[in-house]
Structures are given as C-alpha cells and as structure tokens.
Amino acid sequence: MNKSKNNVKRFVSLFLALALICTLWGVAGADAQAATPNKYGTYKGSKPSKYSFTGSTIHVLPKKVFYVKKTGKLYYSAYVYNNTGKTIYGLKNMKITVSSSSDKVIASKTFFQDKKKSIVINSGSYKVVNFVFEKKYIKNKKFNFKKAKKLKTQAKFTYYT
C-alpha cells in the first residue's frame, strides 16, 4: 500500500511540474510574440568602443530599436557607455529622446523618475539597458526602422558616482 502511495505522489508531482512548465512556456511565448517587430522592422546599432567618444560624460547609443503595433510600444535597447573617468553606481531622471537622422522626434520619455536605477558601470565600459516607450510617448508610430541609416539619441540624466 505504501509503495502505491509513493507512486501516486510521484505521478501528481510530475504532473504538476509538467503543468507549470507548460504554463510558463505559454506565457513566455505570448510575451515574446507580443514584442515582435512589425512591418517597420528593427534598427540595429553598432557596439561602442572607448575610442569613439570625446568628453567626460555618459553616452547613450541605440543597440536595437523597434515598434510593436499590437502593443503600441517602442522597445529601445541601449548601450550606456561610461566615459566619466569614474565608476557610476546609478541613474535617475533619465530623459531619452530618440530622433531620426533628420532630427524628427520618434519618441521621448523620462525614465527612473521615482527611484534611482541601480547600475554599476566602470569607466571605459558600457552596460545594455532596456527601455520601453508606451504609446503616449511615441510621436511617430510609422517610422521605418528597417530603412534607417542612423538614429540619434539625446539623453539628459543624473548619475551617481
């Protein structure tokens, strides 16, 4: 009797584990599908090097940018490059404006207003930071990222050393 009870427990545990995996897989699949670029494509920037910057400041460069019509969101993955000469430990009130090469604003939003974003970036290196612009912050929803040769990013923020 004890052996059959153990078999039932194993079966139930295995069944619950399988159900959990299937649920998580379904949620992850739905989220990934929701964040798939639409017909306007994806802009992909190039990796920064420490020799491509002047001035003792922090630079924000686009890594990957795309708009998803289904969610109405613009996904902006950026290289945040530290050229200050010091290690930074946080960012706050980071206003990012993404523009076309002809200076037409695509999106603009201030991130980390309420709480400092804890991030450690040594001088001369970068971290990739992801930003999501909701519909109300997007000025040009039909910008063709696939054909864009260059995107401009203007960033104003407070950083902590």
Secondary structure, DSSP 8 states (H G I E B T S, - for coil): -HHHHHHHHHHHHHHHHHHHHHHHHHHHHHHHHHT---TT-EEE-----GGG--SSSEEEEEEEEEEETTTTEEEEEEEEEE-SSS-EEEEEEEEEEEEETT--EEEEEEESSSS-EEEEE-TT-EEEEEEEE-GGGBS-TT--TTT-S-EEEEEEEEEE-
